[in-house]
Amino acid sequence: MKSDSLGVNKSRERIILGIDPGTIVMGYGILRCVGQKAEMVTMGVLKLNKYDNHYIRLKRIFDRVINLIDTYLPDELAIEAPFFGKNVQSMLKLGRAQGVAMVAALQRDIPITEYVPMRIKEAITGNGHASKEQVAAMVQRHLKIPQENMFKELDATDGMAAALCHFFLSSNPLQKEISASKSWADFVKSNPDRIKK
């Protein structure tokens, strides 16, 4: 079978695990892709607020990601990258949560792709500044998810949005090239007021 220039075989089945990392709630989505078609397998959240110990939360994240990988056998992980924020401690904790999820994927030899939140929103809604509710609505529309199968927690649809973003960008070489320009350097250049000096 032939692959395209990105090494993606467009006729084979791919399973993408998408993760929206968090130390209070981690959202995830599993996407099954064949050619240009994608469908939801499952999505959900891992609630961590019942654990007071930050290190226990990290262990639970690791355990859940390993469980998702062993259950659904994803070919790739798409994960939301930590976003610049005002609270440094929150950013550090979020970075740890992301790192633990990435280590779980690496433990199972799953390739990882990171996407900044703005890029995920843009890929899903066409607007890099879309709200979580708008992202959820477009995820539901793109994947034709019945309302009864939608999660109330928007972290679940954020996890699925990461997987769907990866599907869109890895299936379209032109979009992949455009995505490459959406780096942190571009973010910093576009948002000088967000950088502390």
Accessible surface in RSA format (square Angstrom, percent):
REM  Atomic radii and reference values for relative SASA: ProtOr
REM  Chains: A
REM  Algorithm: Lee & Richards
REM  Probe-radius: 1.40
REM  Slices: 20
REM RES _ NUM      All-atoms   Total-Side   Main-Chain    Non-polar    All polar
REM                ABS   REL    ABS   REL    ABS   REL    ABS   REL    ABS   REL
RES MET A   1   189.80  98.3 108.17  71.6  81.62 194.3 111.41  94.7  78.39 103.8
RES LYS A   2   192.93  94.1 171.14 105.0  21.79  51.9 118.34 106.5  74.59  79.5
RES SER A   3    63.93  54.0  34.47  46.0  29.46  67.9  16.94  36.1  46.99  65.8
RES ASP A   4    35.88  25.1  16.06  16.0  19.82  46.9  26.62  62.7   9.26   9.2
RES SER A   5   106.70  90.2  59.41  79.3  47.29 108.9  59.94 127.6  46.76  65.5
RES LEU A   6    73.70  41.0  42.74  30.6  30.96  77.8  48.58  34.1  25.12  67.6
RES GLY A   7    55.62  68.6   0.00   N/A  55.62  68.6  28.90  79.3  26.72  59.8
RES VAL A   8    20.81  13.7  18.62  16.9   2.19   5.3  20.81  18.1   0.00   0.0
RES ASN A   9    18.42  12.7  16.94  16.4   1.48   3.6   4.94  11.9  13.48  13.0
RES LYS A  10    75.40  36.8  67.40  41.4   8.00  19.0  45.30  40.8  30.10  32.1
RES SER A  11    73.63  62.2  51.23  68.4  22.39  51.6  50.61 107.8  23.02  32.2
RES ARG A  12    95.45  40.1  87.24  44.5   8.20  19.5  44.30  60.5  51.14  31.0
RES GLU A  13    81.91  47.0  66.87  50.6  15.04  35.8  22.51  43.5  59.40  48.5
RES ARG A  14     9.59   4.0   9.59   4.9   0.00   0.0   1.93   2.6   7.66   4.6
RES ILE A  15    19.44  11.1  19.44  14.5   0.00   0.0  19.44  14.0   0.00   0.0
RES ILE A  16     0.00   0.0   0.00   0.0   0.00   0.0   0.00   0.0   0.00   0.0
RES LEU A  17     0.05   0.0   0.05   0.0   0.00   0.0   0.05   0.0   0.00   0.0
RES GLY A  18     0.00   0.0   0.00   N/A   0.00   0.0   0.00   0.0   0.00   0.0
RES ILE A  19     0.00   0.0   0.00   0.0   0.00   0.0   0.00   0.0   0.00   0.0
RES ASP A  20    11.32   7.9  11.32  11.3   0.00   0.0   0.00   0.0  11.32  11.3
RES PRO A  21    11.59   8.4   3.65   3.3   7.94  28.9   4.05   3.3   7.54  46.8
RES GLY A  22     9.37  11.6   0.00   N/A   9.37  11.6   9.37  25.7   0.00   0.0
RES THR A  23    17.23  12.3  13.96  14.1   3.27   7.8   0.00   0.0  17.23  26.0
RES ILE A  24    86.36  49.1  85.42  63.6   0.94   2.3  85.42  61.5   0.94   2.6
RES VAL A  25    33.12  21.8  27.31  24.7   5.81  14.0  27.31  23.7   5.81  15.8
RES MET A  26     0.26   0.1   0.26   0.2   0.00   0.0   0.10   0.1   0.16   0.2
RES GLY A  27     0.00   0.0   0.00   N/A   0.00   0.0   0.00   0.0   0.00   0.0
RES TYR A  28    25.75  12.0  25.75  14.6   0.00   0.0   0.83   0.6  24.92  30.7
RES GLY A  29     0.00   0.0   0.00   N/A   0.00   0.0   0.00   0.0   0.00   0.0
RES ILE A  30     0.33   0.2   0.33   0.2   0.00   0.0   0.33   0.2   0.00   0.0
RES LEU A  31     0.00   0.0   0.00   0.0   0.00   0.0   0.00   0.0   0.00   0.0
RES ARG A  32    85.65  36.0  84.39  43.0   1.26   3.0  17.06  23.3  68.58  41.6
RES CYS A  33     1.85   1.4   1.37   1.5   0.47   1.1   1.50   3.8   0.35   0.4
RES VAL A  34    58.34  38.4  53.14  48.1   5.20  12.5  53.27  46.3   5.06  13.7
RES GLY A  35    23.66  29.2   0.00   N/A  23.66  29.2  15.70  43.1   7.97  17.8
RES GLN A  36   117.18  65.5  93.06  68.0  24.12  57.4  60.88 129.6  56.30  42.7
RES LYS A  37   165.82  80.9 161.26  98.9   4.56  10.9 107.00  96.3  58.83  62.7
RES ALA A  38    25.59  23.5   2.65   4.1  22.95  52.2   4.31   6.1  21.28  56.4
RES GLU A  39    85.23  48.9  85.04  64.3   0.19   0.4  27.56  53.3  57.67  47.1
RES MET A  40    46.95  24.3  25.94  17.2  21.01  50.0  25.94  22.1  21.01  27.8
RES VAL A  41    61.67  40.6  34.82  31.5  26.86  64.7  39.10  34.0  22.57  61.2
RES THR A  42    35.53  25.3  33.26  33.7   2.27   5.4  10.52  14.1  25.00  37.8
RES MET A  43     9.02   4.7   1.11   0.7   7.91  18.8   1.11   0.9   7.91  10.5
RES GLY A  44     1.42   1.7   0.00   N/A   1.42   1.7   1.42   3.9   0.00   0.0
RES VAL A  45    22.77  15.0   7.11   6.4  15.65  37.7   7.11   6.2  15.65  42.5
RES LEU A  46    18.61  10.4  17.79  12.7   0.83   2.1  18.61  13.1   0.00   0.0
RES LYS A  47   102.75  50.1  96.68  59.3   6.07  14.5  51.79  46.6  50.96  54.3
RES LEU A  48     0.00   0.0   0.00   0.0   0.00   0.0   0.00   0.0   0.00   0.0
RES ASN A  49    93.86  64.7  77.38  74.8  16.48  39.7  16.14  38.8  77.72  75.1
RES LYS A  50   154.28  75.3 118.26  72.6  36.02  85.8  74.66  67.2  79.62  84.8
RES TYR A  51    49.27  23.0  46.03  26.2   3.23   8.4  31.47  23.7  17.80  21.9
RES ASP A  52   143.26 100.4 112.02 111.5  31.24  73.9  38.40  90.4 104.87 104.6
RES ASN A  53    76.07  52.5  66.85  64.6   9.22  22.2  24.67  59.4  51.40  49.7
RES HIS A  54    26.63  14.6  21.91  15.2   4.71  12.1  21.76  22.4   4.86   5.7
RES TYR A  55   148.19  69.2 141.94  80.8   6.25  16.3 104.39  78.4  43.80  54.0
RES ILE A  56    66.73  38.0  66.72  49.7   0.01   0.0  66.73  48.0   0.00   0.0
RES ARG A  57    35.42  14.9  35.42  18.1   0.00   0.0   0.55   0.7  34.87  21.1
RES LEU A  58    21.90  12.2  21.42  15.3   0.48   1.2  21.78  15.3   0.12   0.3
RES LYS A  59   109.90  53.6 103.67  63.6   6.23  14.8  85.35  76.8  24.55  26.2
RES ARG A  60    82.72  34.7  80.94  41.3   1.77   4.2  18.03  24.6  64.69  39.2
RES ILE A  61     1.32   0.8   1.32   1.0   0.00   0.0   1.32   1.0   0.00   0.0
RES PHE A  62    61.55  30.8  61.55  38.1   0.00   0.0  61.55  37.3   0.00   0.0
RES ASP A  63    54.94  38.5  48.49  48.3   6.44  15.2  28.06  66.0  26.88  26.8
RES ARG A  64    72.27  30.3  68.98  35.2   3.29   7.8   9.00  12.3  63.28  38.3
RES VAL A  65     0.00   0.0   0.00   0.0   0.00   0.0   0.00   0.0   0.00   0.0
RES ILE A  66    24.32  13.8  24.32  18.1   0.00   0.0  24.32  17.5   0.00   0.0
RES ASN A  67    83.67  57.7  80.56  77.9   3.11   7.5  16.62  40.0  67.05  64.8
RES LEU A  68     6.92   3.9   6.92   4.9   0.00   0.0   6.92   4.9   0.00   0.0
RES ILE A  69     4.99   2.8   4.99   3.7   0.00   0.0   4.99   3.6   0.00   0.0
RES ASP A  70    71.75  50.3  51.61  51.4  20.14  47.6  27.38  64.4  44.37  44.3
RES THR A  71    81.60  58.0  52.03  52.7  29.57  70.5  46.76  62.8  34.84  52.7
RES TYR A  72    71.76  33.5  58.93  33.5  12.83  33.4  32.27  24.2  39.49  48.7
RES LEU A  73   130.63  72.7 119.22  85.3  11.41  28.7 121.85  85.6   8.78  23.6
RES PRO A  74     5.36   3.9   0.00   0.0   5.36  19.5   0.00   0.0   5.36  33.3
RES ASP A  75    51.84  36.3  41.14  40.9  10.70  25.3  10.41  24.5  41.43  41.3
RES GLU A  76    26.53  15.2  26.53  20.1   0.00   0.0  14.48  28.0  12.05   9.8
RES LEU A  77     0.35   0.2   0.06   0.0   0.29   0.7   0.06   0.0   0.29   0.8
RES ALA A  78     0.00   0.0   0.00   0.0   0.00   0.0   0.00   0.0   0.00   0.0
RES ILE A  79     0.00   0.0   0.00   0.0   0.00   0.0   0.00   0.0   0.00   0.0
RES GLU A  80    34.57  19.8  34.44  26.1   0.14   0.3   1.07   2.1  33.50  27.4
RES ALA A  81     5.06   4.6   2.87   4.4   2.18   5.0   3.02   4.3   2.03   5.4
RES PRO A  82    26.58  19.4  22.48  20.5   4.10  14.9  23.29  19.2   3.29  20.4
RES PHE A  83    57.38  28.7  55.58  34.4   1.80   4.7  55.58  33.7   1.80   5.2
RES PHE A  84    71.47  35.8  68.20  42.2   3.27   8.5  68.86  41.8   2.61   7.5
RES GLY A  85    42.22  52.1   0.00   N/A  42.22  52.1  20.39  56.0  21.83  48.9
RES LYS A  86   185.36  90.4 166.67 102.3  18.69  44.5 111.25 100.1  74.11  78.9
RES ASN A  87    85.47  58.9  75.67  73.1   9.80  23.6  28.57  68.8  56.90  55.0
RES VAL A  88    95.76  63.0  90.92  82.3   4.85  11.7  92.05  80.0   3.72  10.1
RES GLN A  89   114.33  63.9 113.83  83.2   0.50   1.2  50.49 107.5  63.83  48.4
RES SER A  90    59.54  50.3  52.59  70.2   6.94  16.0  31.83  67.8  27.71  38.8
RES MET A  91    47.49  24.6  43.54  28.8   3.95   9.4  35.51  30.2  11.98  15.9
RES LEU A  92    97.19  54.1  92.97  66.5   4.22  10.6  95.37  67.0   1.82   4.9
RES LYS A  93    86.60  42.2  86.60  53.1   0.00   0.0  30.91  27.8  55.69  59.3
RES LEU A  94    49.42  27.5  48.45  34.7   0.97   2.4  49.15  34.5   0.27   0.7
RES GLY A  95    26.67  32.9   0.00   N/A  26.67  32.9  18.92  51.9   7.75  17.4
RES ARG A  96   112.34  47.2 103.18  52.6   9.16  21.8  33.49  45.8  78.85  47.8
RES ALA A  97     0.10   0.1   0.10   0.2   0.00   0.0   0.10   0.1   0.00   0.0
RES GLN A  98    12.93   7.2  12.93   9.4   0.00   0.0   0.00   0.0  12.93   9.8
RES GLY A  99    26.76  33.0   0.00   N/A  26.76  33.0  26.53  72.8   0.23   0.5
RES VAL A 100    31.13  20.5  29.25  26.5   1.88   4.5  30.40  26.4   0.72   2.0
RES ALA A 101     0.09   0.1   0.09   0.1   0.00   0.0   0.09   0.1   0.00   0.0
RES MET A 102    40.87  21.2  40.87  27.0   0.00   0.0  35.36  30.1   5.51   7.3
RES VAL A 103    80.19  52.8  80.01  72.4   0.18   0.4  80.01  69.5   0.18   0.5
RES ALA A 104     0.00   0.0   0.00   0.0   0.00   0.0   0.00   0.0   0.00   0.0
RES ALA A 105     0.00   0.0   0.00   0.0   0.00   0.0   0.00   0.0   0.00   0.0
RES LEU A 106   108.36  60.3  96.76  69.2  11.60  29.2  97.11  68.2  11.25  30.3
RES GLN A 107   112.90  63.1  85.79  62.7  27.11  64.5  11.29  24.0 101.61  77.1
RES ARG A 108    95.10  39.9  77.12  39.3  17.98  42.8  29.63  40.5  65.47  39.7
RES ASP A 109   129.76  90.9 103.75 103.3  26.02  61.5  35.78  84.2  93.99  93.7
RES ILE A 110    16.83   9.6  15.22  11.3   1.61   3.9  15.78  11.4   1.05   2.8
RES PRO A 111    83.48  60.8  70.55  64.3  12.93  47.0  82.38  68.0   1.10   6.8
RES ILE A 112    44.59  25.4  12.44   9.3  32.15  77.5  12.44   9.0  32.15  87.3
RES THR A 113    38.77  27.6  35.14  35.6   3.64   8.7  20.20  27.1  18.57  28.1
RES GLU A 114    87.19  50.1  64.64  48.9  22.55  53.7  16.33  31.6  70.85  57.8
RES TYR A 115     9.97   4.7   6.38   3.6   3.59   9.3   9.97   7.5   0.00   0.0
RES VAL A 116    19.74  13.0  17.37  15.7   2.37   5.7  17.37  15.1   2.37   6.4
RES PRO A 117    15.62  11.4  14.76  13.5   0.86   3.1  15.50  12.8   0.12   0.7
RES MET A 118    53.37  27.6  51.64  34.2   1.73   4.1  18.41  15.7  34.96  46.3
RES ARG A 119     9.12   3.8   7.64   3.9   1.48   3.5   4.45   6.1   4.67   2.8
RES ILE A 120     5.54   3.2   5.54   4.1   0.00   0.0   5.54   4.0   0.00   0.0
RES LYS A 121    57.58  28.1  57.58  35.3   0.00   0.0  17.16  15.4  40.42  43.1
RES GLU A 122    55.36  31.8  50.52  38.2   4.84  11.5  12.41  24.0  42.95  35.1
RES ALA A 123    22.91  21.1   0.27   0.4  22.64  51.5   7.93  11.2  14.98  39.7
RES ILE A 124     4.07   2.3   0.00   0.0   4.07   9.8   0.00   0.0   4.07  11.0
RES THR A 125    35.87  25.5   6.78   6.9  29.09  69.3   8.97  12.1  26.90  40.7
RES GLY A 126    63.17  77.9   0.00   N/A  63.17  77.9  30.47  83.6  32.70  73.2
RES ASN A 127    67.41  46.5  63.56  61.4   3.85   9.3  23.29  56.0  44.12  42.6
RES GLY A 128    14.98  18.5   0.00   N/A  14.98  18.5   4.48  12.3  10.50  23.5
RES HIS A 129   141.75  77.5 116.47  81.0  25.28  64.7  73.93  76.2  67.83  78.9
RES ALA A 130     2.21   2.0   0.90   1.4   1.32   3.0   1.16   1.6   1.05   2.8
RES SER A 131    48.30  40.8  37.58  50.2  10.72  24.7  42.87  91.3   5.44   7.6
RES LYS A 132    90.25  44.0  86.68  53.2   3.57   8.5  76.37  68.7  13.88  14.8
RES GLU A 133   110.18  63.3 103.79  78.5   6.39  15.2  59.52 115.1  50.66  41.4
RES GLN A 134    93.94  52.5  89.98  65.8   3.96   9.4  32.67  69.5  61.26  46.5
RES VAL A 135     3.03   2.0   3.03   2.7   0.00   0.0   3.03   2.6   0.00   0.0
RES ALA A 136     8.97   8.2   8.93  13.8   0.03   0.1   8.97  12.6   0.00   0.0
RES ALA A 137    56.87  52.3  48.37  74.6   8.50  19.3  51.95  73.2   4.91  13.0
RES MET A 138    48.19  25.0  48.19  31.9   0.00   0.0  29.31  24.9  18.89  25.0
RES VAL A 139     0.00   0.0   0.00   0.0   0.00   0.0   0.00   0.0   0.00   0.0
RES GLN A 140    41.40  23.2  40.66  29.7   0.74   1.8   9.96  21.2  31.45  23.8
RES ARG A 141   174.21  73.1 158.80  81.0  15.40  36.7  54.49  74.5 119.72  72.6
RES HIS A 142    70.39  38.5  47.73  33.2  22.67  58.0  36.98  38.1  33.42  38.9
RES LEU A 143    17.49   9.7   1.52   1.1  15.97  40.2   3.52   2.5  13.97  37.6
RES LYS A 144   174.98  85.4 147.98  90.8  27.00  64.3 115.24 103.7  59.74  63.6
RES ILE A 145     8.00   4.6   1.50   1.1   6.50  15.7   3.06   2.2   4.95  13.4
RES PRO A 146    63.25  46.1  51.11  46.6  12.14  44.1  63.25  52.2   0.00   0.0
RES GLN A 147   127.86  71.5 118.95  86.9   8.91  21.2  60.73 129.3  67.13  50.9
RES GLU A 148   146.20  83.9 107.85  81.6  38.35  91.3  64.61 125.0  81.59  66.6
RES ASN A 149    71.93  49.6  58.61  56.6  13.32  32.1  12.79  30.8  59.14  57.2
RES MET A 150    31.66  16.4  12.34   8.2  19.32  46.0  12.42  10.6  19.24  25.5
RES PHE A 151    77.02  38.5  65.35  40.5  11.68  30.4  69.19  41.9   7.83  22.4
RES LYS A 152   198.84  97.0 171.40 105.2  27.44  65.3 121.79 109.6  77.05  82.1
RES GLU A 153    50.50  29.0  43.75  33.1   6.74  16.1  27.52  53.2  22.98  18.8
RES LEU A 154    44.35  24.7  40.81  29.2   3.54   8.9  40.81  28.7   3.54   9.5
RES ASP A 155    35.72  25.0  35.67  35.5   0.05   0.1   0.13   0.3  35.59  35.5
RES ALA A 156     0.00   0.0   0.00   0.0   0.00   0.0   0.00   0.0   0.00   0.0
RES THR A 157     0.16   0.1   0.16   0.2   0.00   0.0   0.15   0.2   0.01   0.0
RES ASP A 158    13.36   9.4  12.11  12.1   1.24   2.9   4.08   9.6   9.27   9.2
RES GLY A 159     0.00   0.0   0.00   N/A   0.00   0.0   0.00   0.0   0.00   0.0
RES MET A 160     0.00   0.0   0.00   0.0   0.00   0.0   0.00   0.0   0.00   0.0
RES ALA A 161     0.60   0.5   0.60   0.9   0.00   0.0   0.60   0.8   0.00   0.0
RES ALA A 162     0.03   0.0   0.03   0.1   0.00   0.0   0.03   0.0   0.00   0.0
RES ALA A 163     0.00   0.0   0.00   0.0   0.00   0.0   0.00   0.0   0.00   0.0
RES LEU A 164     1.77   1.0   1.77   1.3   0.00   0.0   1.77   1.2   0.00   0.0
RES CYS A 165     0.00   0.0   0.00   0.0   0.00   0.0   0.00   0.0   0.00   0.0
RES HIS A 166     7.02   3.8   7.02   4.9   0.00   0.0   6.79   7.0   0.22   0.3
RES PHE A 167     9.38   4.7   9.38   5.8   0.00   0.0   9.38   5.7   0.00   0.0
RES PHE A 168    56.74  28.4  51.78  32.1   4.96  12.9  54.75  33.2   1.99   5.7
RES LEU A 169     1.36   0.8   1.36   1.0   0.00   0.0   1.36   1.0   0.00   0.0
RES SER A 170     5.33   4.5   5.28   7.0   0.06   0.1   5.33  11.4   0.00   0.0
RES SER A 171     9.96   8.4   6.06   8.1   3.90   9.0   4.83  10.3   5.14   7.2
RES ASN A 172    59.66  41.1  58.12  56.2   1.55   3.7  13.30  32.0  46.36  44.8
RES PRO A 173    46.06  33.6  45.42  41.4   0.64   2.3  45.49  37.6   0.56   3.5
RES LEU A 174   113.44  63.2 109.46  78.3   3.99  10.0 111.50  78.3   1.94   5.2
RES GLN A 175    62.80  35.1  62.80  45.9   0.00   0.0  12.08  25.7  50.71  38.5
RES LYS A 176    59.43  29.0  58.24  35.7   1.18   2.8  44.21  39.8  15.22  16.2
RES GLU A 177   123.38  70.8 109.11  82.6  14.26  34.0  46.53  90.0  76.84  62.7
RES ILE A 178    72.79  41.4  67.78  50.5   5.01  12.1  72.78  52.4   0.01   0.0
RES SER A 179    17.31  14.6  11.60  15.5   5.71  13.1   1.00   2.1  16.31  22.9
RES ALA A 180    80.73  74.2  49.73  76.7  31.00  70.5  62.75  88.4  17.99  47.6
RES SER A 181    63.16  53.4  51.63  68.9  11.53  26.6  50.46 107.5  12.70  17.8
RES LYS A 182    86.58  42.2  74.38  45.6  12.20  29.1  29.58  26.6  57.00  60.7
RES SER A 183    49.85  42.1  39.19  52.3  10.66  24.6  40.72  86.7   9.13  12.8
RES TRP A 184    88.80  35.6  86.67  42.0   2.13   5.0  66.91  35.7  21.89  35.5
RES ALA A 185    72.80  66.9  58.06  89.6  14.74  33.5  65.78  92.6   7.02  18.6
RES ASP A 186    54.63  38.3  52.90  52.7   1.73   4.1  20.46  48.1  34.17  34.1
RES PHE A 187    14.52   7.3   8.52   5.3   6.00  15.6  14.07   8.5   0.45   1.3
RES VAL A 188    57.10  37.6  55.92  50.6   1.19   2.9  55.92  48.6   1.19   3.2
RES LYS A 189   174.03  84.9 148.99  91.4  25.03  59.6 100.94  90.9  73.09  77.9
RES SER A 190    85.62  72.3  52.80  70.5  32.81  75.6  33.61  71.6  52.01  72.9
RES ASN A 191    27.40  18.9  27.27  26.4   0.13   0.3   0.13   0.3  27.27  26.4
RES PRO A 192    87.32  63.6  79.34  72.3   7.98  29.0  81.64  67.4   5.68  35.3
RES ASP A 193   125.91  88.2  86.05  85.6  39.87  94.3  52.87 124.4  73.04  72.8
RES ARG A 194   103.57  43.5  79.10  40.3  24.47  58.3  30.64  41.9  72.94  44.2
RES ILE A 195    56.77  32.3  43.26  32.2  13.51  32.6  45.18  32.5  11.60  31.5
RES LYS A 196   171.96  83.9 142.91  87.7  29.05  69.2 107.12  96.4  64.84  69.1
RES LYS A 197   230.01 112.2 148.32  91.0  81.69 194.5 129.02 116.1 101.00 107.6
END  Absolute sums over single chains surface
CHAIN  1 A    10698.7       8790.0       1908.7       6019.9       4678.7
END  Absolute sums over all chains
TOTAL         10698.7       8790.0       1908.7       6019.9       4678.7
